[in-house]
Amino acid sequence: MTGTTSTETREPSAWAVGGTALGASLLIMVGLFQGFEGLAAIVNDDFFLRTESYAFALDLTTWGWIHLVLGVVLVLTGFFLLTGSPVASGIAIGLAGLSALSNFLFLPYYPVWAVLVIALDVFVIWAILRTTADR
């Protein structure tokens, strides 16, 4: 025994790497969906359903800017997540939750699309949390 310390680094499993890539890819896709949804609301307000008595009524142009900015941030975070950054994992989970919340509030305007994006957000959160646990 020479008294040296072992500095072994544990390589992430193939499942963790694949799961992170899946989560990042889905996050990029959700960001693109958010961006297109935002552009549609900014360019043509009449595309979406108008509701009269909804608790979270905002102007559709405002919703468009919210979705567009969130979409750009989600896409950028997805690319950073592909680098394997643990900070990007935490930010991605938070942003996917924020995306799900914004789509929940957008339900009366475009319900099927909002539910689809919420489901993808939940899957992104699951994939990132699952692969973070495997590291």
C-alpha positions in Angstrom: 0.0 0.0 0.0 1.6 3.3 -1.1 -0.8 5.7 0.5 -2.1 7.1 -2.8 -5.8 7.9 -3.1 -7.9 6.6 -5.8 -9.5 9.2 -8.1 -11.8 6.9 -10.0 -14.4 8.6 -12.0 -17.5 6.7 -12.7 -18.7 6.8 -16.3 -22.5 7.3 -16.7 -24.4 4.3 -18.0 -25.6 4.1 -21.5 -29.1 4.4 -20.3 -28.3 7.7 -18.6 -26.6 9.1 -21.7 -29.5 7.9 -23.9 -32.1 9.2 -21.5 -30.4 12.6 -21.4 -30.3 12.8 -25.1 -33.9 11.8 -25.3 -34.9 14.4 -22.7 -32.8 17.1 -24.5 -34.3 16.2 -27.9 -37.8 16.4 -26.5 -37.1 19.7 -24.8 -35.9 21.1 -28.1 -39.1 19.8 -29.7 -41.3 21.3 -27.0 -39.4 24.6 -27.4 -40.1 24.6 -31.1 -43.8 23.8 -30.4 -43.9 26.7 -28.0 -42.2 29.0 -30.5 -44.6 28.2 -33.3 -47.6 28.5 -30.9 -46.2 32.0 -29.9 -45.7 33.1 -33.5 -49.3 32.0 -34.4 -50.7 34.0 -31.6 -48.6 37.1 -32.4 -49.2 37.0 -36.2 -52.9 36.0 -36.2 -55.0 36.4 -33.0 -58.1 35.0 -34.8 -56.4 31.5 -35.1 -57.2 30.7 -31.5 -60.5 30.3 -29.7 -61.8 33.4 -27.9 -63.1 32.8 -24.4 -65.2 35.3 -22.5 -65.1 34.2 -18.9 -61.7 32.7 -18.1 -59.9 33.4 -14.9 -56.5 33.9 -16.5 -57.6 36.0 -19.5 -54.6 37.7 -21.2 -54.5 39.2 -24.6 -53.5 36.6 -27.2 -50.6 38.7 -28.3 -49.3 38.7 -24.7 -49.6 34.9 -24.7 -47.8 34.7 -28.0 -44.8 36.6 -26.6 -44.8 34.5 -23.5 -44.8 31.3 -25.6 -42.2 32.6 -28.1 -39.7 33.7 -25.4 -40.2 30.4 -23.4 -39.8 28.4 -26.6 -36.5 30.1 -27.4 -35.2 29.5 -23.9 -36.3 25.9 -24.0 -34.5 25.2 -27.3 -31.3 26.8 -25.9 -31.5 24.8 -22.7 -32.1 21.6 -24.7 -28.8 22.2 -26.6 -27.0 22.9 -23.3 -28.5 19.7 -21.9 -26.9 17.7 -24.7 -23.5 18.8 -23.4 -24.2 16.9 -20.2 -24.2 19.8 -17.9 -25.8 19.1 -14.5 -26.8 22.7 -14.2 -28.6 22.4 -17.5 -30.5 19.4 -16.1 -31.8 21.5 -13.2 -32.7 24.4 -15.4 -34.4 22.1 -18.0 -36.6 20.5 -15.3 -37.6 24.0 -14.1 -38.3 25.3 -17.6 -40.3 22.2 -18.5 -42.4 22.7 -15.4 -42.9 26.4 -16.4 -43.8 25.3 -19.9 -46.4 22.9 -18.6 -47.9 25.6 -16.4 -48.1 28.1 -19.2 -49.8 25.6 -21.4 -52.2 24.7 -18.6 -53.2 28.4 -18.5 -53.5 28.4 -22.3 -55.9 25.4 -22.3 -59.1 27.4 -23.1 -57.5 28.9 -26.3 -56.1 25.7 -27.9 -56.9 22.7 -25.7 -55.7 19.7 -27.7 -52.3 21.3 -28.4 -51.9 22.5 -24.9 -52.5 19.0 -23.5 -50.1 17.5 -26.0 -47.3 20.0 -24.9 -48.1 19.4 -21.2 -47.7 15.6 -21.7 -44.4 16.1 -23.5 -43.2 18.4 -20.7 -44.1 15.8 -18.1 -42.2 13.2 -20.1 -39.2 15.5 -20.4 -39.1 16.0 -16.6 -39.4 12.2 -16.1 -36.6 11.5 -18.6 -34.2 14.0 -17.1 -34.9 13.0 -13.5 -34.6 9.3 -14.3 -31.3 9.7 -16.1 -29.9 12.0 -13.4 -30.7 9.2 -10.8 -28.7 6.7 -13.0 -25.6 8.8 -13.0 
